[in-house]
Amino acid sequence: MTTPPAPLQRLLVGTYPTSGEPGSGEGIWSVDLDLRTGELSGARQLVEVASPSFLALHPDGTTVVAVSETEQGRVSTFALSDDGLALTSSASTGGADPCHLVVDERDVWVANYSSGSLAALTMTAAGTLGGALATFAHSGSGPVRERQRGPHAHYVQAVGGRFLWVSDLGTDEVRRYRRTATPGVLVADGVALALPPGTGPRHVALGEDGTAFVVGELDSRVHVVRVEPDGSATPLGSVPACVTAPTEAGSFPSHLALSADGRRLCVAVRGPDVLATFAVERDDEGQPVLRHLADSPLGVVWPRHLAVLAAHPSETVADGAPGSEGLAAGDLVVVAGQTSGEVAVLRVDRATGRAVQVSSVAVPAPACVLPV
């Protein structure tokens, strides 16, 4: 019997510069992931672009949108094909050091970190930037003086179809914006969630049941909230982002993501360089709670971003993977190890949360992993 070809998932990897002045190299890379074994292969640079630290895929499936995290921030669109990426448009973000974006059929929203602002741009039917730009400046500060002297927009999340959330690491708030029927037009709508001083809200994971998880980079905690119909959030509690002790570098969670079934939450924590896994459960009153399952060494240094993928049903643990004995089939987590210069794949046991690395590949200063 002929063995069917391995199911391959294509991944795009955004990177930071590894040398030279800010904004120089590297670019966007492509890597193939075998969903059965977790093996990575075919790593190659597709295009050079200044500091593309975050990528998003347009709903058309053929347009990739990337920030350039530079002092004069830019956002660019690329046509995706089997052969690679081709630049199709580029525009200013109206701010400094854009670090995150989201995109839908008509709009692009960008978080400008250093200038503490949200940018709204429009998309054309052809998947290019339409040219309209609006910016919304945040204000405020926090008690961690070296990180919170001013606002730092870090993440954008569409909520409920009508609203946007923007997590602001500098002001300990999640700002709320209301979408209008006009492309590119938003209305600033106050604060959706005020977090304890010194939280440093970084990224958000949104569940399908109206639960959201906000990770604090500065307090190293995961905050559980309920999304209300008006786009606000009600705090429900928080838990440590991991149980592993901080290193001399500290303990700074970066990205968090839910499994496809919404039952597990994965958090990458820099410093200890671990993957923390949690079971998403309900208490006696039906409120969502997180139960810590495991902290697992990632095998990479300074994990900036991760993507959680459901492995192929016929998945097998790679032969010889350290600690793989008795590890049940589970999710695949792809991690960008920024400082160690590698993208790694871990297999996470769905019951225990324990993870082991099954493969890795060298990519310079990876910052973001995007399945396409």
C-alpha positions in Angstrom: 0.0 0.0 0.0 1.3 3.4 -0.9 1.8 5.8 2.0 -0.1 9.0 1.4 2.0 12.2 1.4 2.5 14.0 4.7 0.0 16.8 5.3 2.1 20.0 5.2 1.2 23.3 6.8 2.9 26.3 5.4 4.1 28.8 7.9 5.3 32.4 7.3 7.7 33.8 9.9 8.3 37.5 10.4 11.6 38.6 11.8 13.6 41.3 13.5 16.9 42.7 12.2 19.9 40.7 13.3 22.5 43.4 12.5 22.8 46.9 11.2 20.7 49.9 11.9 17.1 49.5 13.1 14.9 48.7 10.1 17.5 46.8 8.2 16.7 43.2 7.2 15.7 40.5 7.7 12.4 39.8 6.1 9.6 37.2 5.8 10.5 33.5 5.7 8.6 30.4 4.8 8.8 27.0 6.6 6.8 23.8 6.0 5.4 21.9 9.0 4.6 18.1 8.8 1.4 17.9 10.8 2.0 14.2 11.5 5.5 14.3 12.9 5.9 17.9 13.8 9.1 18.2 11.6 10.0 21.5 10.0 11.6 21.8 6.6 12.2 24.1 3.7 13.1 27.2 5.6 13.8 30.0 3.1 13.6 33.8 3.0 10.8 34.9 0.6 11.2 38.7 0.7 13.3 41.3 2.4 11.4 44.0 4.2 12.3 46.2 7.2 11.6 44.5 10.6 8.3 42.6 9.8 7.7 41.7 13.4 4.0 40.8 12.9 2.0 39.3 10.0 -1.6 38.8 9.3 -3.5 36.9 6.6 -6.4 38.7 4.8 -9.6 36.7 4.6 -9.0 36.2 0.8 -6.2 33.8 1.8 -3.8 35.3 -0.8 -2.9 38.6 0.8 -0.4 38.9 3.7 -0.2 42.1 5.6 2.9 43.0 7.6 4.1 45.8 9.9 7.6 47.3 9.7 8.5 47.9 13.4 10.6 51.0 12.8 10.6 54.6 14.0 8.7 55.7 10.9 6.2 52.8 11.1 4.9 51.2 7.9 2.4 48.5 6.9 2.7 46.6 3.6 0.7 44.1 1.7 2.0 41.1 -0.3 0.5 38.7 -2.8 1.0 35.2 -1.6 1.7 32.4 -4.1 3.4 29.0 -4.2 6.5 30.8 -5.4 6.7 33.4 -2.6 5.5 36.9 -1.8 5.3 40.0 -4.0 4.9 43.5 -2.6 1.7 45.1 -3.7 1.3 48.2 -1.5 2.8 50.1 1.4 1.7 53.0 3.6 2.6 54.8 6.8 1.0 53.8 10.1 1.2 57.3 11.4 3.2 56.3 14.4 6.4 54.7 15.7 7.3 51.0 16.0 4.0 49.2 15.0 4.1 45.8 16.6 0.7 44.2 15.9 -2.1 44.3 13.4 -5.4 42.7 12.5 -7.1 42.7 9.1 -10.6 42.0 7.6 -12.1 42.4 4.2 -12.1 46.2 4.4 -9.9 47.4 7.2 -6.4 47.1 8.7 -5.9 48.2 12.4 -2.3 48.6 13.7 -0.9 49.1 17.2 1.9 51.7 17.2 3.9 50.7 20.3 6.3 53.6 20.9 3.9 56.4 20.0 1.0 54.7 21.9 -1.6 55.0 19.1 -4.0 53.0 17.0 -3.9 53.4 13.2 -6.9 52.5 10.9 -6.3 52.0 7.2 -8.6 50.7 4.5 -8.3 47.8 2.1 -9.3 47.7 -1.6 -11.1 44.9 -3.2 -7.8 43.9 -4.8 -6.2 43.4 -1.4 -4.1 46.5 -1.4 -4.0 49.5 1.0 -6.6 52.1 0.1 -4.7 55.1 1.4 -7.0 56.4 4.0 -5.4 56.7 7.5 -6.7 57.7 10.8 -4.8 57.6 14.1 -6.1 57.6 17.7 -3.6 58.7 20.3 -3.7 57.2 23.8 -2.6 59.0 27.0 -1.6 58.0 30.5 1.2 56.1 32.3 1.8 53.4 34.9 4.0 52.8 37.9 6.7 50.7 36.2 8.8 53.7 35.2 11.2 52.1 32.8 8.3 50.6 30.8 5.2 52.8 31.5 6.3 56.4 31.2 3.7 56.8 28.5 1.1 54.8 26.5 2.3 51.7 24.5 -0.4 50.2 22.3 0.6 46.5 21.9 -2.3 44.5 20.5 -5.6 44.8 18.6 -8.5 42.5 19.0 -11.8 42.5 17.1 -14.6 41.8 19.6 -18.2 40.9 18.8 -18.2 42.3 15.3 -18.8 45.9 16.5 -15.9 46.7 18.7 -12.1 46.7 18.8 -9.9 46.3 21.9 -6.4 47.8 22.0 -4.3 46.6 24.9 -2.1 49.4 26.2 1.0 48.1 28.1 1.9 51.6 29.3 -1.5 52.6 30.8 -2.7 49.3 32.2 -5.9 49.5 30.1 -7.7 47.8 27.3 -9.1 50.6 25.2 -12.4 50.2 23.4 -13.3 51.5 19.9 -16.6 51.2 18.1 -16.7 50.3 14.4 -18.9 52.2 12.0 -20.4 51.3 8.7 -17.8 53.3 6.9 -14.5 51.5 6.2 -11.6 52.9 8.2 -13.8 54.9 10.5 -13.8 54.2 14.2 -15.2 56.0 17.2 -13.1 56.0 20.4 -15.3 54.5 23.1 -13.4 54.8 26.4 -11.9 52.0 28.4 -13.2 48.4 28.1 -11.0 47.1 31.0 -8.9 48.8 33.6 -6.3 46.5 35.1 -4.3 46.7 38.3 -1.4 49.2 38.2 1.7 47.6 36.8 -0.1 44.9 34.9 1.3 45.9 31.5 -1.4 44.2 29.3 0.2 42.8 26.2 -1.9 40.3 24.2 -5.4 38.9 24.3 -6.9 35.5 23.5 -10.6 35.6 22.8 -12.8 32.4 23.3 -15.9 31.7 21.3 -18.0 31.7 24.5 -17.3 35.4 25.3 -14.4 34.7 27.6 -11.2 36.6 27.1 -7.7 36.1 28.5 -5.4 39.1 28.9 -1.8 38.4 29.6 0.2 41.0 31.7 3.8 41.3 30.5 4.8 43.2 33.7 2.9 41.4 36.4 3.4 38.0 34.7 -0.3 37.0 35.2 -3.1 35.9 33.0 -6.3 37.9 33.6 -9.7 36.2 32.9 -12.5 38.5 31.8 -16.0 38.2 30.5 -16.9 40.2 27.3 -20.1 42.2 27.7 -22.6 43.0 24.9 -21.5 46.7 25.0 -17.8 45.7 24.3 -16.7 46.2 27.9 -15.1 43.5 30.0 -15.8 42.2 33.5 -12.8 40.9 35.5 -13.2 37.4 36.8 -9.8 36.7 38.4 -6.2 36.0 37.4 -3.5 33.4 37.8 0.3 33.4 37.5 1.4 33.1 33.9 3.7 30.2 34.9 4.9 28.6 38.1 8.6 28.5 37.1 10.7 30.9 39.1 11.9 34.0 37.2 15.5 34.2 36.0 17.8 37.1 36.4 16.2 38.4 33.2 12.8 38.3 34.9 9.6 36.7 33.8 7.8 38.3 30.9 4.9 36.5 29.1 4.6 37.3 25.4 1.9 35.6 23.4 -1.0 33.4 24.4 -3.3 31.3 22.3 -6.2 28.9 22.8 -6.3 25.4 21.3 -8.8 24.8 18.4 -11.4 23.3 20.8 -10.9 26.2 23.3 -10.2 23.8 26.2 -6.5 24.7 26.7 -4.6 27.9 26.9 -0.9 28.1 26.0 1.3 30.9 27.2 4.9 31.6 26.1 7.0 33.1 29.0 10.3 34.8 28.3 13.0 34.6 31.0 12.2 31.1 32.2 11.6 30.3 28.5 8.8 27.9 29.2 5.4 27.0 27.7 2.8 27.2 30.3 -0.4 25.3 29.6 -3.8 25.7 31.3 -7.1 23.9 31.2 -10.0 26.2 30.6 -12.8 25.1 33.0 -15.9 26.3 34.8 -16.4 26.8 38.5 -19.6 25.9 40.4 -21.2 29.1 39.3 -20.4 28.5 35.6 -17.7 31.1 35.4 -14.5 30.4 33.4 -11.4 29.6 35.4 -7.9 28.5 34.5 -6.2 25.4 36.0 -2.5 25.2 35.6 -1.4 22.0 33.9 2.3 22.2 33.3 5.3 24.4 32.5 7.6 22.8 29.9 11.0 24.0 28.7 10.7 25.4 25.2 14.3 24.7 24.1 14.5 28.3 22.6 15.5 31.6 24.1 13.1 34.5 24.4 9.9 33.1 22.9 8.2 36.1 21.4 5.2 34.5 19.6 3.5 31.1 19.2 0.8 29.4 17.1 -1.3 26.4 18.2 -2.2 23.9 15.5 -4.2 20.7 15.7 -2.0 17.8 14.7 -3.0 15.4 12.0 -5.1 12.4 13.4 -2.3 10.0 12.4 0.3 12.0 14.2 3.3 10.3 15.8 5.8 11.5 18.2 9.2 11.9 16.4 11.5 9.0 17.2 14.0 9.9 19.8 12.4 13.1 21.0 13.7 13.6 24.5 10.9 12.9 27.1 8.5 11.6 24.5 8.0 8.3 26.1 4.3 7.9 27.0 3.4 11.3 25.5 -0.1 11.1 24.0 -1.1 12.7 20.8 -1.9 16.4 21.1 -1.6 19.9 19.8 1.4 21.2 18.0 2.7 24.6 19.2 5.1 26.5 16.9 7.3 29.0 18.8 9.4 31.9 17.6 12.6 31.9 19.7 13.8 35.5 19.0 17.2 35.5 20.8 18.2 31.9 19.9 17.3 32.4 16.3 15.1 29.4 15.7 11.6 28.3 15.2 10.6 25.2 17.2 7.7 22.8 17.3 6.5 21.3 20.5 3.9 18.5 20.9 1.5 19.2 23.9 -0.3 16.4 25.6 -4.0 17.4 25.7 -4.6 15.8 29.1 -1.5 16.7 31.1 -0.4 19.8 29.3 3.2 18.5 29.2 5.1 19.5 26.1 8.3 18.3 24.4 10.2 19.8 21.5 10.1 17.6 18.4 11.9 19.7 15.9 13.5 23.1 15.2 15.0 25.1 12.4 17.2 28.1 12.2 15.6 31.4 11.3 17.2 34.8 12.2 15.5 36.6 15.0 12.0 35.2 14.5 9.2 37.4 15.9 5.9 36.0 14.6 4.5 32.7 13.2 1.6 32.8 10.7 -0.1 29.6 9.4 -1.3 30.2 5.8 
